[in-house]
Amino acid sequence: MCNACGNPAAPGHWTEAGAATPGDRLRARFHRAALLNSVLKPYGLSAHDGGVVPGIQVGTLSGAQTIVHTLDDLWAEAERLAGRPIDPLDPQYLDD
């Protein structure tokens, strides 16, 4: 894979199943990033998916950033950056 442009594109994530068009897949990626941000924000972290390259950019308020390619990698990296465990299944996120 090219580190600059991300080609060839990685296969889509299972949450994008049923996306009929590339636009639907892109909307699914943006929606997933928004959900991730709602979980990561209390930990001082953010997630960004620009839709151009595969992967999700995870960053701290101080500017440290990294790109991860899977959600498993995202949680591990988020915990490393936050310096504490993160539970995406915490009831506070499931009440919405």
MOWO-V14911 format. One record per backbone hydrogen bond with DSSP energy under -0.5 kcal/mol. CO is the residue of the C=O (numbers start at 1). NH is the residue of the N-H. E is the energy in kcal/mol with one decimal. If there is no record, write none. Layout:
co->CO nh->NH e->E
co->CO nh->NH e->E
This chain:
co->2 nh->6 e->-2.1
co->7 nh->2 e->-3.0
co->13 nh->16 e->-2.3
co->14 nh->17 e->-1.6
co->16 nh->19 e->-2.0
co->18 nh->20 e->-0.7
co->21 nh->25 e->-2.0
co->22 nh->26 e->-2.3
co->23 nh->27 e->-2.4
co->24 nh->28 e->-2.2
co->25 nh->29 e->-2.0
co->26 nh->30 e->-2.3
co->27 nh->31 e->-2.5
co->28 nh->32 e->-2.4
co->29 nh->33 e->-2.1
co->30 nh->34 e->-2.1
co->31 nh->35 e->-2.2
co->32 nh->36 e->-2.5
co->33 nh->37 e->-2.2
co->34 nh->38 e->-1.6
co->35 nh->39 e->-1.3
co->36 nh->40 e->-2.8
co->37 nh->41 e->-2.4
co->40 nh->43 e->-1.6
co->40 nh->45 e->-1.8
co->41 nh->44 e->-2.2
co->44 nh->61 e->-1.1
co->46 nh->59 e->-2.4
co->48 nh->50 e->-0.5
co->48 nh->57 e->-3.1
co->56 nh->58 e->-0.5
co->56 nh->68 e->-2.6
co->57 nh->48 e->-2.4
co->58 nh->66 e->-2.1
co->59 nh->46 e->-2.2
co->60 nh->63 e->-1.2
co->64 nh->60 e->-2.2
co->66 nh->58 e->-3.1
co->68 nh->56 e->-2.6
co->70 nh->74 e->-2.0
co->71 nh->75 e->-2.2
co->72 nh->76 e->-1.8
co->73 nh->77 e->-2.7
co->74 nh->78 e->-2.9
co->75 nh->79 e->-2.2
co->76 nh->80 e->-1.9
co->77 nh->81 e->-2.8
co->78 nh->82 e->-2.7
co->79 nh->83 e->-1.9
co->79 nh->84 e->-0.8
co->86 nh->88 e->-0.7
co->87 nh->90 e->-1.8
co->90 nh->93 e->-2.2
co->90 nh->94 e->-0.9
co->91 nh->95 e->-1.1
co->93 nh->96 e->-0.5
